[in-house]
Amino acid sequence: PSQVVMVLTPTPYTKAVWDKAFKATFTVSLSGSSLDTELVVDNDGSAEAWSFQAALHSYFDLSDIANVAVGGSFKGAKFLNKMLDPPAEQVEDRDDIVFAEEYDRVYAGVNDPVLKDSGKGKKLTIDNSEGWKDTVLWSPYGNEGMGYKNFACVESALFDPVELKAGASWTGKMSLKPSA
Protein backbone atom coordinates (compact mmCIF):
# COMPACT_ATOMS: atom_id res chain seq x y z
CA PRO A 1 0.00 0.00 0.00
CA SER A 2 0.93 3.65 -0.42
CA GLN A 3 1.71 5.35 2.87
CA VAL A 4 2.52 8.75 4.37
CA VAL A 5 3.80 9.32 7.92
CA MET A 6 3.55 12.71 9.63
CA VAL A 7 5.25 13.46 12.96
CA LEU A 8 4.63 16.39 15.30
CA THR A 9 7.06 17.12 18.14
CA PRO A 10 7.49 20.18 20.37
CA THR A 11 8.59 23.43 18.76
CA PRO A 12 8.73 26.97 20.15
CA TYR A 13 5.26 27.49 18.63
CA THR A 14 3.70 24.40 20.28
CA LYS A 15 5.45 25.12 23.59
CA ALA A 16 3.79 28.56 23.70
CA VAL A 17 0.43 26.78 23.65
CA TRP A 18 1.23 23.55 25.53
CA ASP A 19 4.60 23.03 27.18
CA LYS A 20 4.71 19.22 27.43
CA ALA A 21 7.10 16.62 26.04
CA PHE A 22 5.16 14.72 23.36
CA LYS A 23 5.29 13.11 19.97
CA ALA A 24 2.26 12.56 17.74
CA THR A 25 2.69 10.26 14.74
CA PHE A 26 -0.10 10.05 12.16
CA THR A 27 0.15 7.37 9.48
CA VAL A 28 -2.20 7.12 6.49
CA SER A 29 -2.10 4.02 4.28
CA LEU A 30 -4.07 3.43 1.10
CA SER A 31 -4.76 -0.02 -0.31
CA GLY A 32 -7.19 -1.35 -2.91
CA SER A 33 -9.83 -2.01 -0.25
CA SER A 34 -9.40 0.66 2.44
CA LEU A 35 -7.86 3.86 3.69
CA ASP A 36 -6.22 3.15 7.06
CA THR A 37 -5.06 5.62 9.68
CA GLU A 38 -3.08 5.26 12.88
CA LEU A 39 -2.48 8.01 15.42
CA VAL A 40 0.13 7.31 18.09
CA VAL A 41 0.51 9.81 20.93
CA ASP A 42 3.65 9.43 23.06
CA ASN A 43 4.48 11.09 26.36
CA ASP A 44 8.19 11.65 25.85
CA GLY A 45 8.65 13.24 29.27
CA SER A 46 10.68 11.69 32.05
CA ALA A 47 8.32 12.29 34.98
CA GLU A 48 5.18 14.29 34.25
CA ALA A 49 1.87 12.66 33.31
CA TRP A 50 -0.56 14.63 31.16
CA SER A 51 -4.03 14.18 29.67
CA PHE A 52 -5.32 14.64 26.15
CA GLN A 53 -8.36 14.22 23.90
CA ALA A 54 -8.35 13.49 20.18
CA ALA A 55 -10.59 13.41 17.12
CA LEU A 56 -10.16 12.81 13.42
CA HIS A 57 -12.07 15.65 11.75
CA SER A 58 -13.27 13.59 8.78
CA TYR A 59 -15.35 15.46 6.20
CA PHE A 60 -17.13 13.14 3.77
CA ASP A 61 -18.33 14.04 0.27
CA LEU A 62 -22.06 13.34 -0.18
CA SER A 63 -24.36 13.19 -3.19
CA ASP A 64 -26.83 15.29 -1.16
CA ILE A 65 -27.38 15.39 2.59
CA ALA A 66 -31.02 14.42 1.97
CA ASN A 67 -29.78 11.02 0.68
CA VAL A 68 -27.65 10.24 3.74
CA ALA A 69 -28.12 8.25 6.93
CA VAL A 70 -25.49 7.24 9.47
CA GLY A 71 -26.00 3.78 10.96
CA GLY A 72 -24.29 2.14 13.89
CA SER A 73 -25.04 1.50 17.55
CA PHE A 74 -26.67 4.90 18.07
CA LYS A 75 -30.05 3.81 19.48
CA GLY A 76 -30.02 4.20 23.25
CA ALA A 77 -26.62 5.95 23.25
CA LYS A 78 -26.06 9.10 25.28
CA PHE A 79 -24.88 12.12 23.34
CA LEU A 80 -23.83 15.65 24.15
CA ASN A 81 -25.92 18.02 22.04
CA LYS A 82 -23.61 20.99 21.61
CA MET A 83 -26.25 22.95 19.67
CA LEU A 84 -28.24 23.55 22.86
CA ASP A 85 -27.43 26.53 25.08
CA PRO A 86 -26.07 25.33 27.40
CA PRO A 87 -24.98 22.01 25.81
CA ALA A 88 -26.91 19.09 27.29
CA GLU A 89 -26.76 15.32 27.38
CA GLN A 90 -29.58 13.47 25.63
CA VAL A 91 -30.36 9.87 24.61
CA GLU A 92 -30.67 8.86 20.94
CA ASP A 93 -33.89 7.04 20.00
CA ARG A 94 -33.04 6.31 16.35
CA ASP A 95 -31.10 3.45 14.75
CA ASP A 96 -30.02 5.61 11.80
CA ILE A 97 -29.19 9.30 12.09
CA VAL A 98 -30.39 11.65 9.35
CA PHE A 99 -29.40 15.30 9.12
CA ALA A 100 -32.49 17.51 9.10
CA GLU A 101 -31.04 20.30 11.24
CA GLU A 102 -27.65 21.70 12.23
CA TYR A 103 -25.68 19.04 14.15
CA ASP A 104 -22.84 19.06 16.64
CA ARG A 105 -23.21 15.93 18.74
CA VAL A 106 -20.75 13.72 20.60
CA TYR A 107 -22.03 10.13 20.88
CA ALA A 108 -20.31 8.47 23.84
CA GLY A 109 -19.41 4.81 23.34
CA VAL A 110 -20.47 4.71 19.68
CA ASN A 111 -17.48 3.78 17.52
CA ASP A 112 -19.05 1.77 14.67
CA PRO A 113 -20.62 4.31 12.28
CA VAL A 114 -21.58 3.45 8.71
CA LEU A 115 -22.19 6.33 6.31
CA LYS A 116 -24.97 5.36 3.87
CA ASP A 117 -25.45 7.49 0.74
CA SER A 118 -28.40 6.28 -1.34
CA GLY A 119 -27.63 8.90 -4.02
CA LYS A 120 -24.23 7.29 -4.65
CA GLY A 121 -25.53 3.78 -3.90
CA LYS A 122 -22.61 3.26 -1.51
CA LYS A 123 -21.79 2.68 2.13
CA LEU A 124 -18.66 3.64 4.00
CA THR A 125 -17.85 1.68 7.11
CA ILE A 126 -15.75 3.61 9.61
CA ASP A 127 -13.93 0.80 11.41
CA ASN A 128 -12.45 2.07 14.68
CA SER A 129 -10.40 -0.97 15.63
CA GLU A 130 -8.38 0.59 18.45
CA GLY A 131 -8.47 3.64 20.71
CA TRP A 132 -11.37 5.60 19.23
CA LYS A 133 -14.33 5.19 21.61
CA ASP A 134 -16.78 7.87 20.48
CA THR A 135 -18.30 9.44 17.36
CA VAL A 136 -18.90 13.11 16.63
CA LEU A 137 -21.54 14.04 14.04
CA TRP A 138 -21.34 17.57 12.69
CA SER A 139 -23.21 19.34 9.92
CA PRO A 140 -23.79 23.05 9.29
CA TYR A 141 -27.22 22.06 7.95
CA GLY A 142 -28.90 24.95 6.14
CA ASN A 143 -25.71 26.97 5.68
CA GLU A 144 -25.56 27.46 1.91
CA GLY A 145 -22.24 29.33 2.14
CA MET A 146 -20.59 26.26 3.63
CA GLY A 147 -22.11 23.93 1.02
CA TYR A 148 -23.90 21.88 3.69
CA LYS A 149 -25.73 19.69 1.17
CA ASN A 150 -22.56 17.99 -0.06
CA PHE A 151 -20.67 17.00 3.10
CA ALA A 152 -20.99 15.79 6.66
CA CYS A 153 -18.49 15.09 9.41
CA VAL A 154 -18.44 11.66 10.99
CA GLU A 155 -15.50 11.88 13.34
CA SER A 156 -13.70 9.14 15.22
CA ALA A 157 -13.14 10.62 18.66
CA LEU A 158 -11.72 10.13 22.12
CA PHE A 159 -13.89 12.55 24.11
CA ASP A 160 -13.01 11.64 27.70
CA PRO A 161 -9.44 12.70 28.47
CA VAL A 162 -6.83 9.94 28.65
CA GLU A 163 -3.90 10.30 31.02
CA LEU A 164 -0.50 9.30 29.68
CA LYS A 165 2.24 8.69 32.21
CA ALA A 166 5.84 9.51 31.33
CA GLY A 167 7.06 7.10 28.63
CA ALA A 168 3.54 5.81 27.86
CA SER A 169 1.72 5.91 24.53
CA TRP A 170 -1.82 5.69 23.14
CA THR A 171 -2.85 4.38 19.72
CA GLY A 172 -6.00 5.04 17.69
CA LYS A 173 -6.64 3.02 14.53
CA MET A 174 -9.37 3.74 12.00
CA SER A 175 -10.10 2.25 8.56
CA LEU A 176 -12.50 3.55 5.92
CA LYS A 177 -14.00 0.62 3.99
CA PRO A 178 -16.32 1.38 1.06
CA SER A 179 -18.98 -1.05 -0.18
CA ALA A 180 -22.09 -1.07 -2.34
JOKA-V527990 format. One line per field, one symbol per residue. psi: psi as a letter, one per 20 degrees, with the letter a starting at -180 (. if undefined). burial: b if it has 9 or more other C-alpha atoms within 8 Angstrom, else e. A space follows every 10 residues. Layout:
psi=???
burial=???
This chain:
psi=qqqppppprq rhghhhgomq orppppppqp aiirppqppp ppojrihpqr qrrqqonopp pqgphijqqo ralhpiqqqo oiiqorqqpr ppjqgppqoj rppnpoopjo klqoopnhhi kqqopnonip goirpppppl pinhhikhij qqpnppqngp qppprpirrq ppppppoqr.
burial=eeeeeeeeeb eeebbeeeee bbbbbbbbbb eeebbbbbbb bbbbbeeebb eebebeeebe ebbbbebbbb bbbbbebbbb bbbeeebbee bbeebbbebe ebbbbbbbeb bbbbbbbebe ebbbbbbbbe bbbbbbbbbb beeeeeebbb bbbbbbbbbe eeebbbbbbb bbbbbbbbee
